[in-house]
Amino acid sequence: MNTKSERKSRSVRIKTTLDKHLEALAKEENRSVNNLIETLLAKASGFREPNEETKKSIEEAQKERANLKGYTDMNKLFEDLAK
Protein backbone atom coordinates (compact mmCIF):
# COMPACT_ATOMS: atom_id res chain seq x y z
CA MET A 1 0.00 0.00 0.00
CA ASN A 2 1.05 3.55 -0.59
CA THR A 3 2.59 4.82 2.67
CA LYS A 4 2.68 8.42 1.40
CA SER A 5 -1.11 8.71 1.27
CA GLU A 6 -3.10 10.50 3.92
CA ARG A 7 -3.83 8.39 6.98
CA LYS A 8 -6.44 8.46 9.72
CA SER A 9 -5.87 6.87 13.09
CA ARG A 10 -8.71 4.69 14.39
CA SER A 11 -8.93 2.76 17.63
CA VAL A 12 -10.54 -0.69 17.41
CA ARG A 13 -11.15 -3.26 20.13
CA ILE A 14 -10.50 -6.85 19.10
CA LYS A 15 -10.20 -10.13 20.97
CA THR A 16 -6.75 -10.84 22.36
CA THR A 17 -6.66 -14.18 20.55
CA LEU A 18 -7.40 -12.47 17.23
CA ASP A 19 -4.69 -9.91 17.93
CA LYS A 20 -2.15 -12.68 18.55
CA HIS A 21 -3.26 -14.39 15.35
CA LEU A 22 -2.81 -11.16 13.36
CA GLU A 23 0.61 -10.59 14.91
CA ALA A 24 1.69 -14.08 13.88
CA LEU A 25 0.40 -13.59 10.31
CA ALA A 26 2.14 -10.24 10.04
CA LYS A 27 5.41 -11.73 11.31
CA GLU A 28 5.17 -14.59 8.76
CA GLU A 29 4.76 -12.01 5.97
CA ASN A 30 7.44 -9.71 7.40
CA ARG A 31 5.09 -6.73 7.68
CA SER A 32 3.49 -4.63 10.37
CA VAL A 33 0.19 -5.60 11.95
CA ASN A 34 -1.20 -2.24 10.83
CA ASN A 35 -0.26 -2.95 7.19
CA LEU A 36 -1.75 -6.45 7.41
CA ILE A 37 -5.03 -5.16 8.86
CA GLU A 38 -5.26 -2.37 6.28
CA THR A 39 -4.63 -4.83 3.44
CA LEU A 40 -7.15 -7.35 4.78
CA LEU A 41 -9.82 -4.65 5.20
CA ALA A 42 -9.22 -3.31 1.70
CA LYS A 43 -9.52 -6.80 0.16
CA ALA A 44 -12.58 -7.74 2.22
CA SER A 45 -14.40 -4.52 1.36
CA GLY A 46 -13.42 -4.44 -2.32
CA PHE A 47 -11.51 -1.17 -1.89
CA ARG A 48 -9.10 -0.41 -4.70
CA GLU A 49 -7.02 2.70 -5.13
CA PRO A 50 -4.79 3.17 -8.18
CA ASN A 51 -1.09 3.85 -7.58
CA GLU A 52 0.61 7.07 -8.75
CA GLU A 53 1.73 5.58 -12.08
CA THR A 54 -1.81 4.45 -12.86
CA LYS A 55 -3.24 7.83 -11.85
CA LYS A 56 -0.82 9.60 -14.24
CA SER A 57 -1.74 7.19 -17.05
CA ILE A 58 -5.44 7.85 -16.49
CA GLU A 59 -4.84 11.62 -16.64
CA GLU A 60 -2.86 11.27 -19.88
CA ALA A 61 -5.54 9.11 -21.45
CA GLN A 62 -8.25 11.61 -20.51
CA LYS A 63 -6.26 14.47 -22.08
CA GLU A 64 -5.67 12.50 -25.30
CA ARG A 65 -9.28 11.35 -25.54
CA ALA A 66 -10.39 14.64 -27.08
CA ASN A 67 -7.99 14.05 -30.00
CA LEU A 68 -9.14 10.50 -30.73
CA LYS A 69 -11.05 9.81 -33.92
CA GLY A 70 -14.40 8.10 -33.44
CA TYR A 71 -15.82 5.62 -35.92
CA THR A 72 -19.39 4.76 -36.77
CA ASP A 73 -18.44 2.84 -39.93
CA MET A 74 -16.28 -0.26 -39.51
CA ASN A 75 -15.05 -0.03 -43.11
CA LYS A 76 -13.56 3.41 -42.43
CA LEU A 77 -11.89 2.07 -39.32
CA PHE A 78 -10.31 -0.79 -41.30
CA GLU A 79 -9.24 1.63 -44.04
CA ASP A 80 -7.44 3.80 -41.49
CA LEU A 81 -5.84 0.76 -39.87
CA ALA A 82 -4.54 -0.44 -43.26
CA LYS A 83 -2.74 2.89 -43.89
KARAUR-V555327 format. One record per backbone hydrogen bond with DSSP energy under -0.5 kcal/mol. NH is the residue of the N-H (numbers start at 1). CO is the residue of the C=O. Records with the same first field share a line. If there is no record, write none. Layout:
NH: CO ; CO
This chain:
3: 1
5: 2
14: 12
19: 15
20: 16
21: 17
22: 18
23: 19
24: 20
25: 21
26: 22
27: 23
28: 24
29: 25
30: 27
31: 26
36: 32
37: 33
38: 34
39: 35
40: 36
41: 37
42: 38
43: 39
44: 40
45: 41
46: 42 ; 43
47: 42
55: 51
56: 52
57: 53
58: 54
59: 55
60: 56
61: 57
62: 58
63: 59
64: 60
65: 61
66: 62 ; 63
67: 64
68: 65
74: 72
77: 73
78: 74
79: 75
80: 76
81: 77
82: 78
83: 79 ; 80
